[in-house]
Amino acid sequence: MFKGLAQFLVTANTPCPTLEPSENSIIRRYNKPGFLPGASCSTMGNSDYSLVDLFAGCGGLALGFHNAGFNTLIANELHPDPASTYAHNLLLESPEKMIVGPIQKVLKNKDIQAMGIKIGEVDCVAGGPPCQGFSMAGKGDPDDPRNKLYKEYLRVVRKIRPKSILFENVPGFANRYGKKIREHLFSSLKRLGYIIDDRILEAKKFGVPQLRKRYFCIGIHKDFHNGIDVCLPSGTWTDSEIAKLTARHAIDDLDSYTQRGGYGTGVIDGPENYLKPARTKFQREMRRVSGTTKQGHTWNTRIPRHTDIVARRMAAIQQGATRESLMGTELQSLKLSQRHIPDDKFPNITVVSIPDDYVHYNTDLPRTLSVRECARLQTFPDHFRFLGRRTTGGERRKIDVPQYTQVGNAIPPRLAESLAIFIANCIEN
């Protein structure tokens, strides 16, 4: 039988934050049932749609789906760090729904059968298999064994036969190496009876303040299709709305580190009270649960204790210096890329797992972004708490999935919510 998260935390040797705070703790009171996940908290107990979430990560896709009226029936994630974050935020009362471990070992067909799930009973199976083998940003190993994990996704779909499916990956999934993997995904889903559509979507067109592009494929089973055109929406925001979503508009209320004492301040976990009120519509939406005034609080706000050299290098980057222009000076760096985020423009970046790729716009305190600021740019609300280590390095990169990586690997909840709403509208009730 598979291991639920609660059992995994007891038996595994890997340190992992507890998911069950005491009855009197602020965590229990703050995350009371019905108070999560945020934008549509009331759907948690009265959801009309069921979700099986594969390769679930920290829960970005699930948060969007929950906000649209879905509820997680089962989630599977390889690593305990993002699994703990997911369960704490989205499955606090039922962490056993999170199944931790390799999908091919902990979610076999016999395990699915033992759960008593009937064909056509689940409303959606969603997931995004690991993408390093397809990513244009990575080394792109054509023999990376993770390239075949999409077949595990198809296996679960074949066993459950849900009413709908959502598949997500990097843009390179559609065409890298000429392996015709996209065509295999298509033909497999069509043989199972799904009406499908796919395209590369830009997160900014769904109100996400970053330039994130991802491949999506959705499918509605012909037996449950209500006749609505199965055609992925290309966006929900206009160009003029996107232009107004500047970095300052999105994250400026979080920039209170000078008041806190400078570098090294903030908290790895939390909670920590706000020092600024929410001033823009976006900020108020991200703080709707955690509090729009100084009385509210959030999590994961720590910034690094930068050395003098690093701080001066970042100040130079803010002024337009490049890696090449700093070579041969005391400020030179081995980093291949480090970019300044202007305060008055749309953030032309993609949030990634390495925190020092981008430099905050605050010229009084040049620095990298906090986990919370990265999460904001991904449209995670401020009450969403990330567990595990804040960051890691060296050999630990092969073991840990720290907070920054969890955020960088996630599907933006606001984008996921739009797709979930579209899928729900296509399913015949």
Protein Blocks (a to p, Z undefined) as FASTA:
>chain_A
ZZdfklmmmmpmbdcddfbdcfkbmklmmmgghiagbjmmmlmmmcfbdcddehklnolm
mmmmmmnopacfbdcdfblklmmmmmmmmmmmlmmlpccdjfklmmcfklmmmnopaehk
ambdcddddfklmpmkbnopaklmklmmmmmmmmmmmmnopabdcddddfklmmgghlom
mmmmmmmmmmnopacddddddfklnopacdddddddddddfklcghiacdddfbjbdfkl
mmmmcfklmmmmmmmmlmnnpghiajfkbpcddfbdcfbfklmmmmmmnopafkbccehk
accdddfklmmmmmmmmnopafklmgoiakbcfbfbdcdddfkbccdbdddfblklpccf
blklgcdddfklmmmmnopafklccedjfbdchjllmmmccfklmmmmpccfklmmmmmm
mmmmmpcZZ
